[in-house]
């Protein structure tokens, strides 16, 4: 017999209520409690269930307001979206600047070829300026791409390790959170 089928209805209700109050979907909460989504939907018709859900949400909101470190699922999702947007802007900037570097290098190579063919045609003093500009652009491209890749790594680590909420009375969560 599985652990989920050994749970009482009261335990299943409490699991669903806590997960729903933390932003999980009905399907996710139902799966965690070992019931069907349809069962969770039926529970929503029960005024006592709705009352318990409201109480837990109020408790959660009180904790969030009293502890500035605690973030809601919505806050976390919003911050992750901001990171994704920033990563995308850095990646886009790196690609755009990479194209400018490529064009600048082409111009530099053409200038060098023309200089080799006819030294009097091109002002040699302009080449170092062009080379410095290409170097600066290359550095900016590299920095933007590094930030983009670093954010990818960070987001992969955050996404791979879904945080566990540890409660004083929850031995099961504490056991699952300890490294094996």
Secondary structure, DSSP 4 states (H G I P E B T S, - for coil): --HHHHS-HHHHHHHHHHHHHTT--HHHHHHHHTS-HHHHHHHHT-HHHHHHHHHHHHHHHHHHHH-TT---HHHHHHHHHHHHHHHHHHHHHHHHHHHHHHHHHHHHHHHHHHHHH-TTTS-THHHHHHHHHHHHHHHHHHHHHHHHHHHHHHHHHHHHSPPPPP-TT-HHHHHHHS--
